[in-house]
Amino acid sequence: TPDDEQRRQLYRQIFMTLAQEAVYIPLTYSRTKAVFSAHLQGVTFNPSQYEIPFEKMYWR
């Protein structure tokens, strides 16, 4: 809104809601998991934990 006072009120409402809901505090986080099998070959890892090169893997 172009109205300064109304915009201040809207920002206040947004920031109060964020503070009351504690959205900045994570309740959980995920851990990277791995499972091993001697029959699976070609397992490598990339610098990013989110990129897994499945195309290099094969079963022996």
C-alpha positions as CSV (number, residue, x, y, z in Angstrom):
1,T,0.0,0.0,0.0
2,P,1.3,3.5,-0.7
3,D,-0.1,4.8,2.6
4,D,2.8,4.9,5.1
5,E,0.7,4.4,8.3
6,Q,-1.2,1.5,6.8
7,R,2.0,-0.1,5.6
8,R,3.6,0.3,9.1
9,Q,0.6,-1.5,10.6
10,L,0.8,-4.3,8.0
11,Y,4.5,-4.8,8.7
12,R,3.9,-4.8,12.4
13,Q,1.2,-7.4,12.0
14,I,3.6,-9.6,9.9
15,F,6.5,-9.3,12.3
16,M,4.3,-9.9,15.4
17,T,2.9,-13.1,13.7
18,L,6.5,-14.3,12.9
19,A,7.6,-13.6,16.5
20,Q,4.6,-15.3,18.1
21,E,4.8,-18.4,15.8
22,A,8.5,-18.8,16.4
23,V,9.1,-19.6,12.8
24,Y,12.8,-19.0,13.1
25,I,13.4,-22.0,15.5
26,P,13.7,-25.3,13.6
27,L,12.1,-28.2,15.4
28,T,13.9,-30.9,13.4
29,Y,16.6,-31.3,10.9
30,S,17.5,-34.2,8.6
31,R,20.7,-36.2,8.6
32,T,22.2,-37.8,5.6
33,K,21.9,-41.6,5.8
34,A,23.7,-44.3,3.9
35,V,23.3,-48.1,3.6
36,F,26.0,-50.5,2.5
37,S,25.9,-53.6,0.4
38,A,29.0,-55.4,-0.9
39,H,27.0,-56.3,-4.1
40,L,26.6,-52.6,-5.0
41,Q,29.6,-51.3,-7.0
42,G,30.6,-47.9,-8.4
43,V,29.4,-46.0,-5.4
44,T,30.9,-42.5,-5.3
45,F,30.0,-39.2,-3.8
46,N,29.7,-35.7,-5.2
47,P,30.6,-32.5,-3.3
48,S,26.9,-31.9,-2.7
49,Q,25.0,-34.3,-0.5
50,Y,22.0,-33.7,-2.6
51,E,23.5,-35.0,-5.9
52,I,24.0,-38.8,-5.9
53,P,25.5,-40.3,-9.1
54,F,23.2,-43.3,-9.4
55,E,24.2,-43.7,-13.0
56,K,27.7,-44.9,-11.9
57,M,26.3,-47.6,-9.6
58,Y,25.7,-51.2,-10.6
59,W,25.0,-54.5,-9.0
60,R,27.7,-57.2,-9.0
